[in-house]
Amino acid sequence: MPITDWPADERPRERLLKLGPAALSDAELLAIFLRTGIAGKSAVDLARDLLQEFGSLSALLKADHQRFVRSAGLGTAKYTQIQAVLELARRHFEECLKREDALTSPELTRQYLSNWLKGKPYEVFVGLFLDNQHRVIRAEELFRGTIDGASVYPREVVKQALSENAAAMIFAHNHPSGICEPSDADRMLTQRLKQALGLVDIRVLDHFIIGDGMPYSFAERGLL
């Protein structure tokens, strides 16, 4: 039965308008994005099948183009739409952070960094350059590596921080393995960055590791 024949209070779009997006399941939200199903399946049925096929909503959203278009009901057009939605979300969080104190908005900072880095198949090291009110001046990918790691050069970070006239910084990188615990190399790098930036009176406020689950915070663990 097509969704248009369902009772109004069961249709995903009507439910979203009435109850808000948080009330919908992953399948219902995905069905709104898909808009239509395929022969013999409504958009909700197709959404459920896709979530089962990929294993999770996150895995579907982070799938590369080649993997994405292999699935029934998906294609290049929907892939580009998904990528646009993810980038819009990242930019939304970045705009919100620029209006807030990053230290007093830890959840927003985590959301932004997770949205940016979670699920990437290679390691990325990023920096948030902050003013003296701890508002974000700029967020930038500083280094990109492989699945095993990324080379980070403190001297280059200091040069960039000075050019942005930053008073403080927050760092983050992802672990493609999904494990959030820091390695010995992560701990050593964080101290090297703190020392190098400290020489020019720029504070390191935190370093997050993004993987599966809650991001790991060096500051919260007393490692800064």
C-alpha positions as CSV (number, residue, x, y, z in Angstrom):
1,M,0.0,0.0,0.0
2,P,1.5,3.4,-0.9
3,I,2.1,5.9,1.9
4,T,-0.5,8.2,0.5
5,D,-3.1,5.6,1.3
6,W,-2.0,5.3,5.0
7,P,-4.0,7.1,7.7
8,A,-2.7,10.7,8.0
9,D,-1.4,10.2,11.6
10,E,0.9,7.3,10.3
11,R,2.5,9.1,7.4
12,P,6.1,10.1,8.2
13,R,5.8,13.7,6.9
14,E,2.5,14.3,8.7
15,R,4.0,12.8,11.9
16,L,7.1,15.0,11.6
17,L,5.0,18.2,11.2
18,K,2.8,17.2,14.2
19,L,5.3,15.7,16.6
20,G,8.7,17.0,15.4
21,P,11.6,15.1,13.8
22,A,12.8,13.6,17.0
23,A,9.6,11.5,17.3
24,L,10.3,9.6,14.0
25,S,12.3,6.4,13.7
26,D,15.4,6.2,11.5
27,A,13.3,4.4,8.8
28,E,10.7,7.2,8.8
29,L,13.3,10.0,8.5
30,L,15.0,8.1,5.7
31,A,11.7,7.5,4.0
32,I,11.1,11.3,3.9
33,F,14.5,11.8,2.3
34,L,13.9,9.0,-0.3
35,R,10.4,10.4,-1.1
36,T,9.4,7.3,-3.1
37,G,9.8,3.6,-2.8
38,I,10.3,1.0,-5.5
39,A,8.0,-1.6,-7.1
40,G,6.2,-3.5,-4.4
41,K,7.7,-1.4,-1.5
42,S,6.7,1.9,0.0
43,A,9.4,4.4,0.9
44,V,9.3,3.3,4.5
45,D,9.7,-0.4,3.5
46,L,12.6,0.5,1.3
47,A,14.2,2.6,4.1
48,R,13.9,-0.4,6.5
49,D,15.5,-2.7,4.0
50,L,18.4,-0.2,3.4
51,L,19.0,0.2,7.1
52,Q,19.2,-3.5,7.5
53,E,21.5,-3.9,4.5
54,F,24.0,-1.2,5.6
55,G,23.7,-2.1,9.3
56,S,22.9,1.4,10.6
57,L,21.9,4.8,9.6
58,S,25.4,6.1,10.1
59,A,26.9,3.5,7.9
60,L,24.5,4.4,5.1
61,L,25.2,8.1,5.4
62,K,29.0,7.5,5.4
63,A,29.0,5.0,2.5
64,D,31.2,6.0,-0.5
65,H,29.6,6.6,-3.9
66,Q,30.4,3.2,-5.3
67,R,28.9,1.3,-2.4
68,F,25.9,3.6,-2.1
69,V,24.7,3.3,-5.7
70,R,24.8,-0.5,-5.6
71,S,21.6,-0.6,-3.5
72,A,18.1,-0.7,-4.9
73,G,16.3,2.7,-4.8
74,L,19.6,4.7,-4.5
75,G,21.7,6.4,-7.1
76,T,24.1,9.2,-7.8
77,A,21.4,11.9,-7.4
78,K,20.5,10.7,-3.9
79,Y,24.2,10.2,-3.0
80,T,24.9,13.9,-3.9
81,Q,21.8,14.9,-1.8
82,I,23.1,13.0,1.2
83,Q,26.5,14.6,0.9
84,A,24.9,18.0,0.7
85,V,22.8,17.3,3.8
86,L,25.9,16.2,5.8
87,E,27.8,19.3,4.7
88,L,24.9,21.6,5.6
89,A,24.8,20.0,9.0
90,R,28.5,20.5,9.5
91,R,28.3,24.2,8.4
92,H,25.2,24.7,10.7
93,F,27.1,23.5,13.7
94,E,30.1,25.6,12.7
95,E,27.9,28.8,12.5
96,C,26.4,27.9,15.9
97,L,29.9,27.5,17.4
98,K,31.0,30.8,16.1
99,R,28.3,32.5,18.1
100,E,29.0,30.5,21.3
101,D,31.8,30.1,23.8
102,A,33.3,26.7,22.8
103,L,34.2,25.9,26.4
104,T,30.6,26.5,27.7
105,S,29.1,24.6,24.8
106,P,30.9,21.2,25.0
107,E,28.0,19.2,23.6
108,L,27.8,21.5,20.6
109,T,31.5,21.2,20.1
110,R,31.3,17.4,20.2
111,Q,28.4,17.3,17.8
112,Y,30.2,19.5,15.3
113,L,33.4,17.5,15.5
114,S,31.6,14.1,15.4
115,N,29.6,15.2,12.4
116,W,32.7,16.3,10.6
117,L,35.0,13.4,11.4
118,K,33.1,10.3,12.4
119,G,33.1,7.4,9.9
120,K,35.9,8.7,7.7
121,P,38.0,5.8,6.4
122,Y,41.3,7.8,6.9
123,E,42.6,9.8,9.8
124,V,42.1,13.6,9.8
125,F,43.5,16.1,12.3
126,V,41.6,19.3,12.7
127,G,41.9,22.5,14.7
128,L,39.4,25.0,16.0
129,F,41.1,28.4,16.3
130,L,39.5,30.5,19.1
131,D,39.6,34.1,20.1
132,N,40.1,35.4,23.6
133,Q,36.4,34.8,24.3
134,H,36.8,31.2,23.2
135,R,34.6,31.7,20.2
136,V,35.5,29.9,17.0
137,I,37.5,32.1,14.5
138,R,38.0,29.3,12.1
139,A,37.7,25.5,11.9
140,E,40.2,23.8,9.6
141,E,41.5,20.4,8.5
142,L,45.2,20.7,9.3
143,F,46.5,17.3,8.3
144,R,45.2,14.2,6.5
145,G,46.7,10.7,6.7
146,T,45.8,7.1,6.1
147,I,43.8,4.5,8.0
148,D,46.8,4.1,10.3
149,G,47.5,7.7,11.2
150,A,48.3,11.2,10.1
151,S,51.6,13.1,10.5
152,V,51.1,16.3,12.5
153,Y,53.7,19.1,12.6
154,P,53.5,21.4,15.6
155,R,55.5,24.2,13.9
156,E,52.9,24.4,11.1
157,V,50.1,24.5,13.6
158,V,51.8,27.4,15.5
159,K,52.3,29.3,12.2
160,Q,48.6,28.9,11.3
161,A,47.4,29.8,14.8
162,L,49.5,33.0,14.7
163,S,48.1,33.9,11.3
164,E,44.5,33.5,12.6
165,N,45.4,35.6,15.7
166,A,44.1,32.8,17.9
167,A,44.2,33.0,21.7
168,A,43.4,29.3,22.2
169,M,42.9,26.1,20.3
170,I,40.9,22.9,20.4
171,F,42.1,19.9,18.4
172,A,40.4,16.7,17.2
173,H,41.2,13.7,15.1
174,N,39.4,10.6,14.3
175,H,40.3,6.9,14.7
176,P,39.0,5.0,11.7
177,S,39.1,1.8,13.9
178,G,36.3,3.3,16.0
179,I,38.3,3.0,19.2
180,C,38.4,6.3,21.1
181,E,41.1,5.6,23.5
182,P,44.3,7.7,22.9
183,S,47.5,6.0,21.9
184,D,50.9,6.9,23.4
185,A,51.6,8.8,20.2
186,D,48.3,10.8,20.7
187,R,49.4,11.7,24.3
188,M,52.9,12.7,23.2
189,L,51.6,14.8,20.3
190,T,49.1,16.6,22.5
191,Q,51.9,17.6,24.9
192,R,54.1,18.7,22.1
193,L,51.3,20.9,20.7
194,K,50.6,22.4,24.1
195,Q,54.3,23.2,24.7
196,A,54.8,24.7,21.2
197,L,51.7,26.9,21.3
198,G,52.5,27.8,24.9
199,L,55.7,29.5,23.8
200,V,53.5,32.0,21.9
201,D,50.8,32.3,24.6
202,I,48.2,30.2,22.9
203,R,46.4,27.8,25.1
204,V,45.3,24.3,24.2
205,L,41.9,23.8,25.7
206,D,41.1,20.3,24.6
207,H,41.9,17.5,22.2
208,F,39.1,15.2,21.2
209,I,39.3,11.7,19.7
210,I,36.4,10.8,17.5
211,G,35.4,7.2,17.0
212,D,32.4,5.1,17.9
213,G,30.3,6.4,20.8
214,M,31.2,9.4,22.9
215,P,34.2,11.4,21.8
216,Y,37.2,11.1,24.1
217,S,38.2,14.4,25.8
218,F,41.8,14.9,27.0
219,A,40.7,17.8,29.2
220,E,38.0,15.8,30.9
221,R,40.5,13.1,31.6
222,G,42.9,15.5,33.2
223,L,45.5,15.0,30.4
224,L,46.0,18.7,29.6
